[in-house]
C-alpha cells in the first residue's frame, strides 16, 4: 500500500524561516495555528497563536480564513503536519508546517490559558473602547516599572526600569493621539485618563501582584530585561487574542496594530538591551 496517496502535501518551515516570515508580515495578515492540547498551550505558546486542538480541527475549520496563509505548529511537528495536510486538502491556499514544533522555536513564548486576561474584553468593544483598554494596560506597566525602580537597589537596573517606563509613557501619548483623531475631539490627557482603568498592566497582570511576585528576580539587569521581554510578549499575545475575539472590524484593526507595535518593541528590546552573561 502506498500511503502517500492519502495525504495532500504541505510545505515545511524551520523555526528561523517562520520567525522571519512572522517578522516581515503584519499581524492579522496570516494565521498562527496551535494544534496542541489546552494544557500544552497554557504551559507555553507562540504569541498570537490561535488554539484549535487537532481532534477539533475538522469541526472548527470555519473559524479559519482559507484565503490567509497559515502556519501550524505542535510540540515537535507531527500533529501540525497532519493539520497542515488536512487544511491543504480542504482547499486552504497557503499552509506551512513548523518543522520541529515549539520545541525548535527558540523565540519568545507566552503562557497561560486562552481565557487569561479575557474578562476585560467582551468582543463588542468600539475602537474607542479598545484604545482605552490599551491605554490602561500601558499605564499600569509604566507604573509598575517606576514602582520597581523605587524599590530596586541596583542603579543599573533602576536606570533600565526608568527607560522602560519612558517608552510606555510615549506609547500612552500616541494612544491619546489616536483617540483624538478617531473621535475628532481635543480631549485633554487628564480627562481621558478619568475614563480609563489603569489597574491592569500589559499582559493582563495586576501591578502590585506582579511586583510582589517578581521583585526578588529584578535586582540584576539581565533578569529585569527578561521580565520586561516576558511582559511585552504577554501583551502582544493578549492584543492578538482580543483581536481574534473582536466583533468590531475597526476595533480589531486597532488591536492588530497594537500587537504589531509590541512585536516591534520586542525586537528593539532584544537589540538595544542585550542581557549581559
HUHU-V753674 format. One line per field, one symbol per residue. ss: DSSP state (2 for helix, 1 for strand, 0 for the rest). phi: phi as a letter, one per 30 degrees, with the letter a starting at -180 (. if undefined). psi: psi as a letter, one per 40 degrees, with the letter a starting at -180 (. if undefined). A space follows every 10 residues. Layout:
# HUHU-V753674
ss: ???
phi: ???
psi: ???
This chain:
# HUHU-V753674
ss: 0022220000 1110222222 2222000001 1111000222 2220110001 1002220000 2220000011 1110000222 2222222220 0000111100 2222000011 0000000222 0000002222 2222222222 2222222222 2000222222 2222222222 2222222222 2220000022 2220000001 1000112222 2222222000 2222222222 2222222222 2222200022 2222222222 2222222222 2200000
phi: .cdeddbddb dcbddddddd ddddcdejcb cccccddedd dddabdeidc cbeedcdddc dddccddceb ccbbdbjddd dddddddddc jddbbbcddi iddcdhbdbc bjdedeiddd bcjcddeddd dddddddddd dededddddd ccdddddedd dddddddddd dddddddddd ddchbdeded ddddccccdc cejjcdeddd dddcedccdc dedddddddd dddddedddd dddeddccdd dddddddddd dddddddded ddbdece
psi: hgddeehhii iihidddddd dddehiheei hhhheaiddd dddhihheih hgideeddde deeiheeiih hiiadeeddd ddddddddde ehdhhihhhe addedfahii iiideheeee hdeeiidddd dddddddddd dddddddddd ehdhdddddd dddddddddd dddddddddd ddefhfhidd dddeeiheeh iheeiidddd dddeddeedi dddddddddd dddddddddd dddddhehdd dddddddddd dddddddddd ddghih.
